[in-house]
Amino acid sequence: MRKRYTTSRLIFRMADPAFARMTAEFFSENRELFEKCEERRTEEFFLPEFQEIWLDIQREKAKKGEWYSFYLFEKGKPHKVVGTLSLSQIQYGSLCSGVIGYRIDRLRQGEGLGTEAAREGTRIGFEELCLHRMEADVMPENLASLRVLEKCGYEKEGYFREYLKINGKWEDHIHMAVIRTEERTKKQEIAVVNQSKIAII
């Protein structure tokens, strides 16, 4: 697991307290958009001081292999966060799965950045974390996010009624998942990987 990844347009950087002002700006500017599908945040969440603490918590969780949180930057623009990517609920043993999450700036919607981020996140989950399944839960009206997942090979596996309470209301969610292909499995078997201790380099 690396602290930095790149795709054609994006740079993925693992959570770092040094990003506090940039992440505070990102969440403040996208507050109204994100509150449509996430819990409502307290006012302090949008302060750089709170973000610094929050980013440090994310960094520590990554060291423990519990939750990997990345912030997305467009190439050539290192001072502006345009999105986030998270790989959480990492489990090995008989389940061997993880949950992917992503956000894209309100002004950059519709440019394919979400698909680019989700595709890379899925690749990391399969090829570097050696997971068998990647999953995501999406509100039915979030058609854009459902399309992103479908482009990345995710399929609908279930419909969870009143699954998460968002802004005081229990919301239904569609459960999406993708399973690692045989081709990816063979690639991973070439190297010996200790799944319980994935080093961050």
C-alpha positions as CSV (number, residue, x, y, z in Angstrom):
1,M,0.0,0.0,0.0
2,R,1.4,3.3,-1.1
3,K,0.7,6.8,0.2
4,R,0.3,8.1,-3.3
5,Y,-1.2,6.8,-6.5
6,T,-1.8,8.4,-9.9
7,T,-4.2,7.8,-12.8
8,S,-4.5,9.7,-16.1
9,R,-5.8,12.9,-14.5
10,L,-5.7,12.4,-10.8
11,I,-3.2,12.1,-7.9
12,F,-4.5,10.1,-4.8
13,R,-2.8,11.1,-1.6
14,M,-3.3,9.3,1.7
15,A,-4.8,11.4,4.5
16,D,-2.3,13.8,6.1
17,P,-3.0,16.5,8.7
18,A,-1.1,18.9,6.3
19,F,-4.2,18.9,4.1
20,A,-6.4,20.4,6.8
21,R,-7.1,23.8,5.2
22,M,-7.7,22.2,1.8
23,T,-10.1,19.6,3.1
24,A,-11.9,22.2,5.2
25,E,-12.5,24.2,2.0
26,F,-13.5,21.1,0.0
27,F,-16.2,20.0,2.6
28,S,-17.4,23.6,3.1
29,E,-17.9,24.2,-0.6
30,N,-19.7,20.9,-1.1
31,R,-21.6,20.8,2.1
32,E,-25.1,21.1,0.6
33,L,-24.3,18.4,-2.0
34,F,-22.9,15.9,0.4
35,E,-25.7,16.3,3.0
36,K,-28.1,14.8,0.5
37,C,-26.5,11.4,1.0
38,E,-24.5,11.6,4.2
39,E,-25.1,12.5,7.8
40,R,-25.3,16.2,8.7
41,R,-22.0,17.5,10.0
42,T,-21.5,19.8,13.0
43,E,-20.2,23.2,12.4
44,E,-16.8,22.4,13.8
45,F,-16.3,19.7,11.2
46,F,-15.7,22.4,8.6
47,L,-12.9,24.1,10.5
48,P,-9.3,23.5,9.6
49,E,-8.5,22.8,13.2
50,F,-11.0,19.9,13.3
51,Q,-9.9,18.6,9.9
52,E,-6.3,18.4,11.2
53,I,-7.4,16.1,14.0
54,W,-9.7,14.1,11.7
55,L,-7.0,13.6,9.1
56,D,-4.6,12.4,11.8
57,I,-7.2,9.8,12.9
58,Q,-7.6,8.6,9.3
59,R,-3.8,8.3,9.0
60,E,-3.6,6.2,12.2
61,K,-6.5,3.9,11.0
62,A,-4.6,3.4,7.7
63,K,-1.5,2.3,9.7
64,K,-3.7,-0.3,11.4
65,G,-5.1,-1.5,8.1
66,E,-8.7,-0.6,9.1
67,W,-9.5,2.3,6.8
68,Y,-7.6,3.9,3.9
69,S,-8.6,7.4,3.1
70,F,-7.3,9.3,0.1
71,Y,-7.7,12.8,-1.1
72,L,-7.9,13.5,-4.8
73,F,-5.9,16.2,-6.6
74,E,-5.9,17.1,-10.3
75,K,-2.5,16.7,-11.8
76,G,-0.7,20.1,-11.9
77,K,-3.1,21.5,-9.2
78,P,-1.6,20.3,-5.9
79,H,-3.5,22.8,-3.7
80,K,-7.1,22.0,-4.5
81,V,-8.9,18.9,-3.3
82,V,-11.3,17.7,-6.0
83,G,-12.6,14.5,-4.3
84,T,-12.0,11.7,-1.9
85,L,-11.7,7.9,-2.0
86,S,-12.0,5.6,0.9
87,L,-11.5,1.8,1.4
88,S,-13.1,0.8,4.7
89,Q,-14.5,-2.1,6.7
90,I,-11.5,-4.2,5.5
91,Q,-12.0,-7.8,6.5
92,Y,-9.9,-10.9,5.7
93,G,-10.5,-14.6,6.6
94,S,-13.6,-16.2,5.1
95,L,-15.2,-12.9,4.1
96,C,-12.2,-11.0,2.6
97,S,-14.0,-7.9,1.5
98,G,-14.0,-4.1,1.8
99,V,-16.3,-1.1,1.1
100,I,-15.5,1.6,-1.4
101,G,-16.6,5.2,-1.0
102,Y,-15.9,8.4,-3.1
103,R,-16.9,12.0,-3.4
104,I,-16.3,14.5,-6.3
105,D,-16.4,18.3,-6.1
106,R,-19.8,19.7,-7.1
107,L,-18.1,21.8,-9.9
108,R,-16.4,18.7,-11.4
109,Q,-19.4,16.4,-11.6
110,G,-20.0,14.8,-15.0
111,E,-16.3,14.7,-16.1
112,G,-15.7,11.1,-15.3
113,L,-13.5,11.8,-12.3
114,G,-15.8,9.6,-10.1
115,T,-15.3,6.7,-12.4
116,E,-11.6,7.2,-12.5
117,A,-11.4,7.3,-8.7
118,A,-13.7,4.3,-8.2
119,R,-11.8,2.2,-10.8
120,E,-8.5,2.9,-9.1
121,G,-9.9,2.3,-5.7
122,T,-11.3,-1.1,-6.8
123,R,-7.9,-2.0,-8.3
124,I,-6.2,-1.1,-5.0
125,G,-8.7,-3.3,-3.1
126,F,-8.1,-6.3,-5.3
127,E,-4.5,-6.1,-6.4
128,E,-2.9,-4.5,-3.3
129,L,-5.2,-5.4,-0.4
130,C,-5.9,-8.8,-1.9
131,L,-9.6,-8.6,-1.3
132,H,-12.1,-11.0,-2.9
133,R,-15.1,-8.6,-2.9
134,M,-15.6,-4.8,-3.1
135,E,-18.9,-3.4,-2.0
136,A,-20.8,-0.1,-1.9
137,D,-24.3,1.1,-0.8
138,V,-26.0,3.8,-2.7
139,M,-29.3,5.7,-2.3
140,P,-31.6,4.8,-5.2
141,E,-31.9,8.4,-6.4
142,N,-28.2,8.8,-6.7
143,L,-28.2,7.6,-10.3
144,A,-24.8,9.2,-11.1
145,S,-23.1,7.1,-8.4
146,L,-24.8,3.9,-9.5
147,R,-23.6,4.5,-13.1
148,V,-20.0,5.0,-11.8
149,L,-20.1,1.7,-10.0
150,E,-21.7,-0.1,-13.0
151,K,-18.9,1.2,-15.3
152,C,-16.4,-0.3,-12.8
153,G,-18.0,-3.7,-13.0
154,Y,-20.2,-3.5,-9.9
155,E,-23.6,-5.2,-10.0
156,K,-26.7,-4.9,-7.9
157,E,-26.9,-7.6,-5.2
158,G,-29.7,-6.3,-3.0
159,Y,-32.0,-3.6,-1.8
160,F,-31.8,-2.5,1.8
161,R,-34.9,-0.8,3.1
162,E,-34.4,2.0,5.6
163,Y,-30.7,1.1,5.8
164,L,-29.0,4.3,7.0
165,K,-30.4,7.3,8.8
166,I,-29.5,10.5,6.9
167,N,-30.6,13.9,8.1
168,G,-33.2,12.4,10.4
169,K,-34.7,10.1,7.9
170,W,-34.1,6.4,7.3
171,E,-33.1,6.0,3.7
172,D,-33.2,2.9,1.4
173,H,-29.9,1.8,-0.2
174,I,-29.0,-0.3,-3.2
175,H,-26.2,-2.8,-2.4
176,M,-23.6,-3.0,-5.2
177,A,-20.6,-5.4,-5.4
178,V,-17.9,-6.7,-7.6
179,I,-15.9,-9.9,-7.2
180,R,-12.2,-10.3,-8.1
181,T,-11.8,-12.0,-11.4
182,E,-9.7,-15.1,-12.0
183,E,-7.2,-13.0,-14.0
184,R,-6.6,-10.7,-11.0
185,T,-6.3,-13.7,-8.7
186,K,-3.5,-15.2,-10.8
187,K,-1.6,-12.0,-10.9
188,Q,-1.7,-11.8,-7.1
189,E,-0.6,-15.4,-6.6
190,I,2.8,-14.5,-8.2
191,A,3.8,-12.6,-5.1
192,V,3.7,-13.7,-1.5
193,V,1.6,-11.3,0.4
194,N,1.0,-11.1,4.2
195,Q,-2.6,-10.0,4.2
196,S,-2.6,-9.2,7.9
197,K,0.3,-6.7,7.7
198,I,0.1,-4.5,4.6
199,A,2.8,-1.9,5.0
200,I,2.3,1.7,4.0
201,I,5.2,3.0,2.0
